[in-house]
Amino acid sequence: MLDAVLRRLIPNYTQTHDPAVRERYGLLAGAAGLGLNLLLFAAKLLAGILTGAISVTADAFNNLSDAAGSAVTLAGFKLAAQKADERHPFGHGRLEYLAGLAVSLLILLVGVELGRESISKILRPEPAVFTPLAAVLLAASILVKLWMGWFYAALGGRAQSPALAAAAADARSDVLATSAVLAGLVVAHFFQVQLDGWLGLLVAALILRTGWGAARDTLDPLLGTPPAPEMVEDIERFILSEGRIVGVHDLVIHDYGPGRRMMSVHAEVPAQSALVEIHDVIDRVERALRARFGLEAVIHLDPVDAGDPRTGRLRSVVAGLARELDGAATVHDLRCSPEGELAFDVVVPYESPLTDEEVRAALTQRLLEREPDCRPVIEVDRSHVL
């Protein structure tokens, strides 16, 4: 059903790396959210007036903030779809993340305000009036929010959009909030137990938790996160499928917004390779990475003397010593000069308790104990992969 709708409304809807397609996803989600949340606000506000319950009225304004969030989502996707310009050469894709952050901040604001009003109602309780119309309106809003949560999650999953994921989380929290409010009205009516303020406080806590999680999920890509290990493995396997590339390391992906990612990587090639020939190989791999993964790739060549027995022996020795320092450490770009200089890079995880200087000093000492005639030149890197 959803595929049929998307096929009709969004041409090339499966190509979610395309900014124009992503913009249509955002416009569709934002328009639906704006209309439905305004309708729910009106319905719940009426229910709040009929019952006099602070929890119902606060829940109505929660939906009003959701409508504002939908408007922000609409604007965010629209702005993110702008083409690159001289001031923003990598495009405007990160505005989509900022839209998600704005939605999460609105959620947090609603949670704080609802909590404040609920505490006031606990301190000065007033009986709420149960009416069948109010109950029907609240029950209907729960069903609408269930659908909206599914809709946002489905679109967000297809487009890999933090903004839509935040909207889906907000819709699910609204279901819990409205359910608690409705339950409180029923209990107060039939058992004469005033739970309005306490339920409002519970709803506020749920909303704050949702807002914090959504903010964290949208801040992470803005601050920069490592690529998923599965993606790194796929990329490395793909590059190594070109037989003349014998090793890959220092893979870094820069995220400038969904569909706008740049990658740099070092590729080891036999030192005896003809320069023009291996340059053509690298060009083909860069184009293939763009087509396969949607990445603008820059590949740096590292020539390695794979056929030299001495180099191979030293590489094995150095790799073993590095693993003694940290089991996850790796060695690459090892080169031996006729004058005895042994240069290489060692990669250690960020979690390693050793500093770069401690790694360098320990490796130098252990290597000189094994190979007293060499002159180590060690570069320490930290892993970009979790």
BALOBA-1460 file (C-alpha; in Angstrom, 3 decimals):
// residues 386
<rec num="1" residu="m" x="0.000" y="0.000" z="0.000"/>
<rec num="2" residu="l" x="2.715" y="2.491" z="1.000"/>
<rec num="3" residu="d" x="4.765" y="1.619" z="-2.075"/>
<rec num="4" residu="a" x="1.771" y="2.346" z="-4.289"/>
<rec num="5" residu="v" x="1.288" y="5.763" z="-2.655"/>
<rec num="6" residu="l" x="4.989" y="6.629" z="-2.870"/>
<rec num="7" residu="r" x="5.172" y="5.501" z="-6.476"/>
<rec num="8" residu="r" x="2.335" y="7.856" z="-7.316"/>
<rec num="9" residu="l" x="3.531" y="10.864" z="-5.328"/>
<rec num="10" residu="i" x="7.332" y="10.581" z="-5.539"/>
<rec num="11" residu="p" x="8.989" y="9.773" z="-8.879"/>
<rec num="12" residu="n" x="12.025" y="7.486" z="-8.413"/>
<rec num="13" residu="y" x="11.010" y="7.038" z="-4.771"/>
<rec num="14" residu="t" x="13.594" y="4.294" z="-4.181"/>
<rec num="15" residu="q" x="16.529" y="6.615" z="-4.979"/>
<rec num="16" residu="t" x="16.644" y="8.162" z="-1.519"/>
<rec num="17" residu="h" x="20.257" y="9.346" z="-1.947"/>
<rec num="18" residu="d" x="18.908" y="11.895" z="-4.460"/>
<rec num="19" residu="p" x="18.282" y="15.258" z="-2.661"/>
<rec num="20" residu="a" x="15.178" y="15.907" z="-4.798"/>
<rec num="21" residu="v" x="13.652" y="12.567" z="-3.762"/>
<rec num="22" residu="r" x="14.494" y="13.208" z="-0.099"/>
<rec num="23" residu="e" x="12.842" y="16.602" z="-0.359"/>
<rec num="24" residu="r" x="9.612" y="14.964" z="-1.536"/>
<rec num="25" residu="y" x="9.744" y="12.494" z="1.362"/>
<rec num="26" residu="g" x="10.065" y="15.399" z="3.779"/>
<rec num="27" residu="l" x="7.301" y="17.397" z="2.138"/>
<rec num="28" residu="l" x="4.939" y="14.417" z="2.235"/>
<rec num="29" residu="a" x="5.659" y="13.691" z="5.912"/>
<rec num="30" residu="g" x="5.555" y="17.349" z="6.902"/>
<rec num="31" residu="a" x="2.272" y="18.078" z="5.129"/>
<rec num="32" residu="a" x="0.583" y="15.028" z="6.650"/>
<rec num="33" residu="g" x="1.892" y="15.873" z="10.109"/>
<rec num="34" residu="l" x="0.936" y="19.526" z="9.917"/>
<rec num="35" residu="g" x="-2.657" y="18.819" z="8.891"/>
<rec num="36" residu="l" x="-3.291" y="15.932" z="11.276"/>
<rec num="37" residu="n" x="-1.663" y="17.589" z="14.302"/>
<rec num="38" residu="l" x="-3.693" y="20.767" z="13.833"/>
<rec num="39" residu="l" x="-6.829" y="18.616" z="13.665"/>
<rec num="40" residu="l" x="-5.811" y="16.743" z="16.828"/>
<rec num="41" residu="f" x="-5.025" y="20.011" z="18.619"/>
<rec num="42" residu="a" x="-8.521" y="21.300" z="17.920"/>
<rec num="43" residu="a" x="-10.146" y="18.028" z="19.024"/>
<rec num="44" residu="k" x="-8.158" y="17.758" z="22.265"/>
<rec num="45" residu="l" x="-8.597" y="21.411" z="23.090"/>
<rec num="46" residu="l" x="-12.347" y="20.876" z="22.874"/>
<rec num="47" residu="a" x="-12.000" y="17.792" z="25.082"/>
<rec num="48" residu="g" x="-9.947" y="19.815" z="27.582"/>
<rec num="49" residu="i" x="-12.605" y="22.525" z="27.732"/>
<rec num="50" residu="l" x="-15.343" y="19.917" z="28.251"/>
<rec num="51" residu="t" x="-13.501" y="18.074" z="31.041"/>
<rec num="52" residu="g" x="-11.522" y="20.867" z="32.680"/>
<rec num="53" residu="a" x="-8.557" y="18.470" z="32.886"/>
<rec num="54" residu="i" x="-5.099" y="20.052" z="32.699"/>
<rec num="55" residu="s" x="-3.659" y="16.838" z="31.334"/>
<rec num="56" residu="v" x="-6.047" y="16.928" z="28.352"/>
<rec num="57" residu="t" x="-5.380" y="20.591" z="27.592"/>
<rec num="58" residu="a" x="-1.623" y="20.075" z="27.913"/>
<rec num="59" residu="d" x="-1.874" y="17.096" z="25.566"/>
<rec num="60" residu="a" x="-3.649" y="19.369" z="23.070"/>
<rec num="61" residu="f" x="-0.787" y="21.859" z="23.145"/>
<rec num="62" residu="n" x="1.591" y="18.928" z="22.748"/>
<rec num="63" residu="n" x="-0.087" y="18.341" z="19.385"/>
<rec num="64" residu="l" x="0.214" y="22.023" z="18.562"/>
<rec num="65" residu="s" x="3.962" y="21.772" z="19.124"/>
<rec num="66" residu="d" x="3.945" y="18.693" z="16.887"/>
<rec num="67" residu="a" x="2.317" y="20.797" z="14.173"/>
<rec num="68" residu="a" x="5.099" y="23.341" z="14.599"/>
<rec num="69" residu="g" x="7.591" y="20.489" z="14.368"/>
<rec num="70" residu="s" x="6.009" y="19.339" z="11.112"/>
<rec num="71" residu="a" x="6.387" y="22.864" z="9.759"/>
<rec num="72" residu="v" x="10.060" y="22.787" z="10.768"/>
<rec num="73" residu="t" x="10.452" y="19.414" z="9.041"/>
<rec num="74" residu="l" x="8.906" y="20.844" z="5.883"/>
<rec num="75" residu="a" x="11.284" y="23.800" z="5.954"/>
<rec num="76" residu="g" x="14.287" y="21.624" z="6.807"/>
<rec num="77" residu="f" x="13.821" y="19.235" z="3.885"/>
<rec num="78" residu="k" x="13.144" y="22.150" z="1.540"/>
<rec num="79" residu="l" x="16.312" y="23.968" z="2.574"/>
<rec num="80" residu="a" x="18.396" y="20.787" z="2.606"/>
<rec num="81" residu="a" x="17.501" y="20.156" z="-1.039"/>
<rec num="82" residu="q" x="19.198" y="23.380" z="-2.165"/>
<rec num="83" residu="k" x="22.115" y="22.884" z="-4.504"/>
<rec num="84" residu="a" x="25.689" y="23.560" z="-3.484"/>
<rec num="85" residu="d" x="26.872" y="27.135" z="-3.901"/>
<rec num="86" residu="e" x="30.080" y="29.097" z="-3.429"/>
<rec num="87" residu="r" x="29.394" y="29.592" z="0.282"/>
<rec num="88" residu="h" x="28.330" y="25.968" z="0.865"/>
<rec num="89" residu="p" x="30.323" y="23.842" z="-1.611"/>
<rec num="90" residu="f" x="29.133" y="20.604" z="-0.009"/>
<rec num="91" residu="g" x="25.452" y="21.494" z="-0.217"/>
<rec num="92" residu="h" x="22.898" y="22.086" z="2.530"/>
<rec num="93" residu="g" x="22.131" y="18.507" z="3.553"/>
<rec num="94" residu="r" x="22.951" y="19.040" z="7.221"/>
<rec num="95" residu="l" x="19.941" y="21.325" z="7.502"/>
<rec num="96" residu="e" x="17.899" y="18.119" z="7.615"/>
<rec num="97" residu="y" x="19.745" y="17.175" z="10.805"/>
<rec num="98" residu="l" x="19.123" y="20.650" z="12.192"/>
<rec num="99" residu="a" x="15.419" y="20.235" z="11.452"/>
<rec num="100" residu="g" x="15.414" y="17.020" z="13.475"/>
<rec num="101" residu="l" x="17.219" y="18.815" z="16.314"/>
<rec num="102" residu="a" x="14.642" y="21.623" z="16.251"/>
<rec num="103" residu="v" x="11.821" y="19.071" z="16.481"/>
<rec num="104" residu="s" x="13.486" y="17.399" z="19.458"/>
<rec num="105" residu="l" x="13.927" y="20.771" z="21.226"/>
<rec num="106" residu="l" x="10.230" y="21.489" z="20.744"/>
<rec num="107" residu="i" x="9.458" y="18.108" z="22.304"/>
<rec num="108" residu="l" x="11.654" y="18.959" z="25.307"/>
<rec num="109" residu="l" x="9.988" y="22.357" z="25.709"/>
<rec num="110" residu="v" x="6.534" y="20.775" z="25.742"/>
<rec num="111" residu="g" x="7.710" y="18.227" z="28.321"/>
<rec num="112" residu="v" x="9.026" y="20.939" z="30.645"/>
<rec num="113" residu="e" x="5.855" y="23.034" z="30.378"/>
<rec num="114" residu="l" x="3.612" y="20.023" z="30.888"/>
<rec num="115" residu="g" x="5.619" y="18.985" z="33.936"/>
<rec num="116" residu="r" x="5.309" y="22.467" z="35.443"/>
<rec num="117" residu="e" x="1.540" y="22.564" z="34.920"/>
<rec num="118" residu="s" x="1.144" y="19.040" z="36.282"/>
<rec num="119" residu="i" x="3.002" y="19.864" z="39.495"/>
<rec num="120" residu="s" x="0.720" y="22.866" z="39.946"/>
<rec num="121" residu="k" x="-2.317" y="20.582" z="39.513"/>
<rec num="122" residu="i" x="-0.921" y="18.114" z="42.079"/>
<rec num="123" residu="l" x="-0.499" y="20.919" z="44.623"/>
<rec num="124" residu="r" x="-3.941" y="22.376" z="43.879"/>
<rec num="125" residu="p" x="-6.095" y="19.487" z="42.611"/>
<rec num="126" residu="e" x="-9.374" y="20.177" z="40.848"/>
<rec num="127" residu="p" x="-11.866" y="17.477" z="39.800"/>
<rec num="128" residu="a" x="-12.124" y="16.749" z="36.068"/>
<rec num="129" residu="v" x="-15.465" y="16.116" z="34.383"/>
<rec num="130" residu="f" x="-15.764" y="12.958" z="32.308"/>
<rec num="131" residu="t" x="-17.834" y="13.275" z="29.120"/>
<rec num="132" residu="p" x="-18.406" y="10.603" z="26.446"/>
<rec num="133" residu="l" x="-17.502" y="13.063" z="23.677"/>
<rec num="134" residu="a" x="-14.143" y="13.840" z="25.277"/>
<rec num="135" residu="a" x="-13.419" y="10.113" z="25.637"/>
<rec num="136" residu="v" x="-14.259" y="9.477" z="21.980"/>
<rec num="137" residu="l" x="-12.053" y="12.366" z="20.845"/>
<rec num="138" residu="l" x="-9.103" y="11.103" z="22.903"/>
<rec num="139" residu="a" x="-9.556" y="7.507" z="21.692"/>
<rec num="140" residu="a" x="-9.682" y="8.688" z="18.080"/>
<rec num="141" residu="s" x="-6.530" y="10.739" z="18.561"/>
<rec num="142" residu="i" x="-4.720" y="7.648" z="19.861"/>
<rec num="143" residu="l" x="-5.585" y="5.780" z="16.659"/>
<rec num="144" residu="v" x="-4.470" y="8.714" z="14.511"/>
<rec num="145" residu="k" x="-1.141" y="8.959" z="16.362"/>
<rec num="146" residu="l" x="-0.547" y="5.214" z="16.017"/>
<rec num="147" residu="w" x="-0.902" y="5.596" z="12.271"/>
<rec num="148" residu="m" x="1.321" y="8.670" z="12.204"/>
<rec num="149" residu="g" x="4.049" y="6.856" z="14.144"/>
<rec num="150" residu="w" x="3.988" y="4.017" z="11.632"/>
<rec num="151" residu="f" x="3.925" y="6.447" z="8.693"/>
<rec num="152" residu="y" x="6.880" y="8.513" z="9.916"/>
<rec num="153" residu="a" x="8.883" y="5.402" z="10.792"/>
<rec num="154" residu="a" x="8.220" y="3.864" z="7.374"/>
<rec num="155" residu="l" x="9.271" y="7.014" z="5.512"/>
<rec num="156" residu="g" x="12.224" y="7.634" z="7.823"/>
<rec num="157" residu="g" x="13.450" y="4.060" z="7.437"/>
<rec num="158" residu="r" x="13.369" y="4.287" z="3.650"/>
<rec num="159" residu="a" x="15.047" y="7.683" z="3.547"/>
<rec num="160" residu="q" x="17.380" y="7.046" z="6.542"/>
<rec num="161" residu="s" x="16.229" y="10.399" z="7.918"/>
<rec num="162" residu="p" x="16.960" y="11.415" z="11.542"/>
<rec num="163" residu="a" x="14.292" y="14.132" z="11.289"/>
<rec num="164" residu="l" x="11.562" y="11.625" z="10.388"/>
<rec num="165" residu="a" x="12.865" y="9.152" z="12.985"/>
<rec num="166" residu="a" x="12.496" y="11.915" z="15.613"/>
<rec num="167" residu="a" x="8.952" y="12.597" z="14.421"/>
<rec num="168" residu="a" x="8.099" y="8.868" z="14.660"/>
<rec num="169" residu="a" x="9.453" y="8.711" z="18.222"/>
<rec num="170" residu="d" x="7.403" y="11.772" z="19.134"/>
<rec num="171" residu="a" x="4.225" y="10.216" z="17.707"/>
<rec num="172" residu="r" x="4.773" y="7.031" z="19.738"/>
<rec num="173" residu="s" x="5.264" y="9.049" z="22.916"/>
<rec num="174" residu="d" x="2.026" y="10.896" z="22.140"/>
<rec num="175" residu="v" x="0.184" y="7.568" z="22.025"/>
<rec num="176" residu="l" x="1.404" y="6.756" z="25.537"/>
<rec num="177" residu="a" x="0.645" y="10.256" z="26.764"/>
<rec num="178" residu="t" x="-2.926" y="10.373" z="25.455"/>
<rec num="179" residu="s" x="-3.593" y="6.817" z="26.660"/>
<rec num="180" residu="a" x="-2.531" y="7.808" z="30.165"/>
<rec num="181" residu="v" x="-4.709" y="10.921" z="30.051"/>
<rec num="182" residu="l" x="-7.743" y="8.929" z="28.913"/>
<rec num="183" residu="a" x="-7.147" y="6.287" z="31.587"/>
<rec num="184" residu="g" x="-6.942" y="9.018" z="34.211"/>
<rec num="185" residu="l" x="-10.317" y="10.443" z="33.190"/>
<rec num="186" residu="v" x="-11.928" y="7.004" z="33.362"/>
<rec num="187" residu="v" x="-10.442" y="6.237" z="36.799"/>
<rec num="188" residu="a" x="-11.440" y="9.643" z="38.159"/>
<rec num="189" residu="h" x="-15.011" y="9.217" z="36.901"/>
<rec num="190" residu="f" x="-15.663" y="5.689" z="38.135"/>
<rec num="191" residu="f" x="-13.461" y="5.518" z="41.258"/>
<rec num="192" residu="q" x="-13.359" y="9.173" z="42.354"/>
<rec num="193" residu="v" x="-9.538" y="9.154" z="42.397"/>
<rec num="194" residu="q" x="-7.985" y="12.382" z="41.100"/>
<rec num="195" residu="l" x="-4.960" y="11.349" z="39.039"/>
<rec num="196" residu="d" x="-4.964" y="14.259" z="36.615"/>
<rec num="197" residu="g" x="-1.812" y="15.977" z="37.895"/>
<rec num="198" residu="w" x="0.141" y="12.768" z="38.467"/>
<rec num="199" residu="l" x="-0.699" y="11.447" z="35.010"/>
<rec num="200" residu="g" x="0.277" y="14.783" z="33.526"/>
<rec num="201" residu="l" x="3.641" y="14.443" z="35.266"/>
<rec num="202" residu="l" x="4.057" y="10.905" z="33.896"/>
<rec num="203" residu="v" x="3.247" y="12.158" z="30.397"/>
<rec num="204" residu="a" x="5.795" y="14.956" z="30.821"/>
<rec num="205" residu="a" x="8.479" y="12.421" z="31.773"/>
<rec num="206" residu="l" x="7.699" y="10.306" z="28.700"/>
<rec num="207" residu="i" x="7.859" y="13.353" z="26.457"/>
<rec num="208" residu="l" x="11.170" y="14.505" z="27.957"/>
<rec num="209" residu="r" x="12.672" y="11.055" z="27.474"/>
<rec num="210" residu="t" x="11.577" y="11.014" z="23.838"/>
<rec num="211" residu="g" x="12.897" y="14.524" z="23.232"/>
<rec num="212" residu="w" x="16.293" y="13.705" z="24.749"/>
<rec num="213" residu="g" x="16.643" y="10.554" z="22.646"/>
<rec num="214" residu="a" x="15.667" y="12.398" z="19.474"/>
<rec num="215" residu="a" x="18.121" y="15.216" z="20.233"/>
<rec num="216" residu="r" x="20.941" y="12.717" z="20.787"/>
<rec num="217" residu="d" x="20.180" y="10.918" z="17.525"/>
<rec num="218" residu="t" x="20.287" y="14.158" z="15.528"/>
<rec num="219" residu="l" x="23.330" y="15.617" z="17.296"/>
<rec num="220" residu="d" x="25.495" y="12.565" z="16.589"/>
<rec num="221" residu="p" x="25.697" y="13.029" z="12.798"/>
<rec num="222" residu="l" x="26.248" y="16.779" z="13.266"/>
<rec num="223" residu="l" x="29.198" y="16.158" z="15.563"/>
<rec num="224" residu="g" x="30.529" y="13.364" z="13.355"/>
<rec num="225" residu="t" x="30.323" y="9.627" z="13.855"/>
<rec num="226" residu="p" x="32.349" y="6.751" z="12.413"/>
<rec num="227" residu="p" x="30.836" y="4.755" z="9.582"/>
<rec num="228" residu="a" x="29.096" y="1.509" z="10.470"/>
<rec num="229" residu="p" x="31.549" y="-1.434" z="10.614"/>
<rec num="230" residu="e" x="29.408" y="-3.337" z="8.107"/>
<rec num="231" residu="m" x="29.683" y="-0.476" z="5.636"/>
<rec num="232" residu="v" x="33.451" y="-0.286" z="6.104"/>
<rec num="233" residu="e" x="33.777" y="-4.001" z="5.436"/>
<rec num="234" residu="d" x="31.648" y="-3.720" z="2.292"/>
<rec num="235" residu="i" x="33.731" y="-0.814" z="0.969"/>
<rec num="236" residu="e" x="37.047" y="-2.490" z="1.725"/>
<rec num="237" residu="r" x="35.898" y="-5.736" z="0.129"/>
<rec num="238" residu="f" x="34.723" y="-3.826" z="-2.932"/>
<rec num="239" residu="i" x="38.054" y="-1.982" z="-3.307"/>
<rec num="240" residu="l" x="40.111" y="-5.139" z="-2.834"/>
<rec num="241" residu="s" x="38.070" y="-6.878" z="-5.517"/>
<rec num="242" residu="e" x="40.269" y="-4.880" z="-7.908"/>
<rec num="243" residu="g" x="43.160" y="-7.338" z="-7.793"/>
<rec num="244" residu="r" x="45.955" y="-4.799" z="-8.184"/>
<rec num="245" residu="i" x="45.056" y="-3.159" z="-4.854"/>
<rec num="246" residu="v" x="46.575" y="-5.320" z="-2.117"/>
<rec num="247" residu="g" x="45.552" y="-3.447" z="1.037"/>
<rec num="248" residu="v" x="43.235" y="-0.725" z="2.365"/>
<rec num="249" residu="h" x="43.528" y="1.475" z="5.437"/>
<rec num="250" residu="d" x="42.710" y="4.917" z="6.903"/>
<rec num="251" residu="l" x="39.159" y="4.898" z="5.549"/>
<rec num="252" residu="v" x="37.347" y="8.090" z="6.586"/>
<rec num="253" residu="i" x="33.813" y="9.171" z="5.627"/>
<rec num="254" residu="h" x="32.672" y="12.781" z="6.003"/>
<rec num="255" residu="d" x="28.913" y="13.227" z="6.246"/>
<rec num="256" residu="y" x="27.530" y="16.494" z="4.867"/>
<rec num="257" residu="g" x="23.938" y="15.320" z="5.095"/>
<rec num="258" residu="p" x="21.988" y="12.352" z="3.709"/>
<rec num="259" residu="g" x="23.133" y="11.614" z="0.176"/>
<rec num="260" residu="r" x="26.175" y="13.913" z="0.525"/>
<rec num="261" residu="r" x="29.096" y="11.891" z="1.789"/>
<rec num="262" residu="m" x="32.781" y="12.107" z="0.929"/>
<rec num="263" residu="m" x="35.310" y="9.370" z="1.522"/>
<rec num="264" residu="s" x="39.093" y="9.226" z="1.651"/>
<rec num="265" residu="v" x="41.075" y="6.012" z="1.868"/>
<rec num="266" residu="h" x="44.631" y="4.783" z="1.428"/>
<rec num="267" residu="a" x="45.099" y="1.924" z="-1.013"/>
<rec num="268" residu="e" x="48.269" y="-0.170" z="-1.051"/>
<rec num="269" residu="v" x="49.546" y="-1.107" z="-4.500"/>
<rec num="270" residu="p" x="52.701" y="-2.974" z="-5.588"/>
<rec num="271" residu="a" x="55.622" y="-0.565" z="-5.731"/>
<rec num="272" residu="q" x="56.581" y="-1.938" z="-9.138"/>
<rec num="273" residu="s" x="53.265" y="-0.864" z="-10.731"/>
<rec num="274" residu="a" x="53.376" y="1.459" z="-13.730"/>
<rec num="275" residu="l" x="52.208" y="4.879" z="-12.546"/>
<rec num="276" residu="v" x="49.849" y="5.634" z="-15.436"/>
<rec num="277" residu="e" x="48.303" y="2.166" z="-15.315"/>
<rec num="278" residu="i" x="47.652" y="2.187" z="-11.581"/>
<rec num="279" residu="h" x="46.308" y="5.751" z="-11.822"/>
<rec num="280" residu="d" x="43.669" y="4.507" z="-14.282"/>
<rec num="281" residu="v" x="42.802" y="1.669" z="-11.909"/>
<rec num="282" residu="i" x="42.254" y="4.119" z="-9.038"/>
<rec num="283" residu="d" x="40.076" y="6.365" z="-11.219"/>
<rec num="284" residu="r" x="37.855" y="3.416" z="-12.108"/>
<rec num="285" residu="v" x="37.516" y="2.404" z="-8.451"/>
<rec num="286" residu="e" x="36.570" y="5.964" z="-7.445"/>
<rec num="287" residu="r" x="33.837" y="6.058" z="-10.093"/>
<rec num="288" residu="a" x="32.599" y="2.620" z="-9.046"/>
<rec num="289" residu="l" x="32.391" y="3.722" z="-5.384"/>
<rec num="290" residu="r" x="30.266" y="6.697" z="-6.416"/>
<rec num="291" residu="a" x="27.898" y="4.465" z="-8.369"/>
<rec num="292" residu="r" x="27.708" y="1.673" z="-5.766"/>
<rec num="293" residu="f" x="27.714" y="3.557" z="-2.446"/>
<rec num="294" residu="g" x="26.883" y="7.168" z="-3.390"/>
<rec num="295" residu="l" x="30.282" y="8.311" z="-2.099"/>
<rec num="296" residu="e" x="32.579" y="10.938" z="-3.577"/>
<rec num="297" residu="a" x="35.847" y="9.061" z="-3.050"/>
<rec num="298" residu="v" x="39.468" y="10.213" z="-3.015"/>
<rec num="299" residu="i" x="42.003" y="7.370" z="-2.942"/>
<rec num="300" residu="h" x="45.601" y="7.925" z="-1.877"/>
<rec num="301" residu="l" x="48.188" y="5.490" z="-3.226"/>
<rec num="302" residu="d" x="50.649" y="3.769" z="-0.899"/>
<rec num="303" residu="p" x="53.305" y="1.768" z="-2.782"/>
<rec num="304" residu="v" x="54.373" y="-1.391" z="-0.936"/>
<rec num="305" residu="d" x="57.155" y="-3.804" z="-1.766"/>
<rec num="306" residu="a" x="55.029" y="-6.920" z="-1.386"/>
<rec num="307" residu="g" x="57.556" y="-9.238" z="-3.024"/>
<rec num="308" residu="d" x="60.589" y="-8.424" z="-0.881"/>
<rec num="309" residu="p" x="61.283" y="-11.205" z="1.708"/>
<rec num="310" residu="r" x="62.940" y="-8.815" z="4.198"/>
<rec num="311" residu="t" x="60.024" y="-6.379" z="4.072"/>
<rec num="312" residu="g" x="57.567" y="-9.231" z="4.548"/>
<rec num="313" residu="r" x="59.482" y="-10.539" z="7.568"/>
<rec num="314" residu="l" x="59.680" y="-7.107" z="9.186"/>
<rec num="315" residu="r" x="55.983" y="-6.495" z="8.555"/>
<rec num="316" residu="s" x="55.167" y="-9.706" z="10.403"/>
<rec num="317" residu="v" x="57.468" y="-8.778" z="13.300"/>
<rec num="318" residu="v" x="56.050" y="-5.252" z="13.648"/>
<rec num="319" residu="a" x="52.430" y="-6.465" z="13.429"/>
<rec num="320" residu="g" x="53.070" y="-8.984" z="16.216"/>
<rec num="321" residu="l" x="54.666" y="-6.364" z="18.466"/>
<rec num="322" residu="a" x="51.759" y="-3.984" z="17.869"/>
<rec num="323" residu="r" x="49.226" y="-6.659" z="18.856"/>
<rec num="324" residu="e" x="51.178" y="-7.248" z="22.077"/>
<rec num="325" residu="l" x="50.478" y="-3.601" z="22.984"/>
<rec num="326" residu="d" x="46.814" y="-3.751" z="21.965"/>
<rec num="327" residu="g" x="45.048" y="-6.741" z="20.496"/>
<rec num="328" residu="a" x="43.138" y="-4.532" z="18.039"/>
<rec num="329" residu="a" x="46.217" y="-2.635" z="16.763"/>
<rec num="330" residu="t" x="47.102" y="-2.918" z="13.076"/>
<rec num="331" residu="v" x="50.114" y="-1.924" z="11.014"/>
<rec num="332" residu="h" x="50.214" y="-0.598" z="7.482"/>
<rec num="333" residu="d" x="52.300" y="1.414" z="5.025"/>
<rec num="334" residu="l" x="55.532" y="-0.280" z="6.098"/>
<rec num="335" residu="r" x="58.595" y="0.694" z="4.069"/>
<rec num="336" residu="c" x="62.266" y="-0.250" z="4.404"/>
<rec num="337" residu="s" x="64.997" y="2.037" z="3.072"/>
<rec num="338" residu="p" x="68.485" y="0.821" z="2.055"/>
<rec num="339" residu="e" x="69.901" y="3.024" z="4.850"/>
<rec num="340" residu="g" x="68.023" y="0.988" z="7.491"/>
<rec num="341" residu="e" x="65.047" y="3.283" z="8.126"/>
<rec num="342" residu="l" x="61.871" y="1.334" z="8.925"/>
<rec num="343" residu="a" x="58.810" y="3.565" z="8.532"/>
<rec num="344" residu="f" x="55.246" y="2.439" z="9.242"/>
<rec num="345" residu="d" x="51.875" y="3.517" z="10.630"/>
<rec num="346" residu="v" x="50.284" y="1.776" z="13.603"/>
<rec num="347" residu="v" x="46.542" y="2.141" z="14.211"/>
<rec num="348" residu="v" x="45.227" y="1.754" z="17.766"/>
<rec num="349" residu="p" x="41.616" y="2.108" z="18.958"/>
<rec num="350" residu="y" x="40.457" y="5.308" z="20.629"/>
<rec num="351" residu="e" x="39.642" y="3.200" z="23.692"/>
<rec num="352" residu="s" x="43.300" y="2.222" z="24.213"/>
<rec num="353" residu="p" x="44.628" y="3.547" z="27.557"/>
<rec num="354" residu="l" x="48.041" y="4.194" z="25.950"/>
<rec num="355" residu="t" x="48.870" y="7.656" z="24.616"/>
<rec num="356" residu="d" x="50.377" y="8.087" z="21.163"/>
<rec num="357" residu="e" x="53.800" y="8.762" z="22.708"/>
<rec num="358" residu="e" x="53.565" y="5.637" z="24.880"/>
<rec num="359" residu="v" x="52.667" y="3.517" z="21.855"/>
<rec num="360" residu="r" x="55.543" y="4.988" z="19.843"/>
<rec num="361" residu="a" x="58.080" y="4.559" z="22.679"/>
<rec num="362" residu="a" x="57.032" y="0.995" z="23.521"/>
<rec num="363" residu="l" x="57.100" y="-0.133" z="19.884"/>
<rec num="364" residu="t" x="60.480" y="1.513" z="19.303"/>
<rec num="365" residu="q" x="61.995" y="-0.194" z="22.340"/>
<rec num="366" residu="r" x="60.625" y="-3.645" z="21.488"/>
<rec num="367" residu="l" x="61.548" y="-3.339" z="17.841"/>
<rec num="368" residu="l" x="65.133" y="-2.339" z="18.576"/>
<rec num="369" residu="e" x="65.430" y="-5.353" z="20.864"/>
<rec num="370" residu="r" x="64.466" y="-7.569" z="17.919"/>
<rec num="371" residu="e" x="66.060" y="-5.572" z="15.092"/>
<rec num="372" residu="p" x="68.914" y="-3.469" z="16.515"/>
<rec num="373" residu="d" x="70.104" y="-2.320" z="13.080"/>
<rec num="374" residu="c" x="66.849" y="-0.625" z="12.022"/>
<rec num="375" residu="r" x="65.828" y="2.997" z="12.620"/>
<rec num="376" residu="p" x="62.079" y="3.060" z="13.406"/>
<rec num="377" residu="v" x="59.967" y="5.969" z="12.148"/>
<rec num="378" residu="i" x="56.506" y="5.388" z="13.608"/>
<rec num="379" residu="e" x="53.281" y="7.271" z="12.932"/>
<rec num="380" residu="v" x="50.447" y="6.543" z="15.410"/>
<rec num="381" residu="d" x="46.856" y="6.789" z="14.185"/>
<rec num="382" residu="r" x="43.566" y="6.294" z="15.992"/>
<rec num="383" residu="s" x="40.974" y="4.036" z="14.441"/>
<rec num="384" residu="h" x="38.053" y="5.757" z="12.666"/>
<rec num="385" residu="v" x="35.980" y="2.568" z="12.877"/>
<rec num="386" residu="l" x="34.056" y="1.365" z="15.947"/>
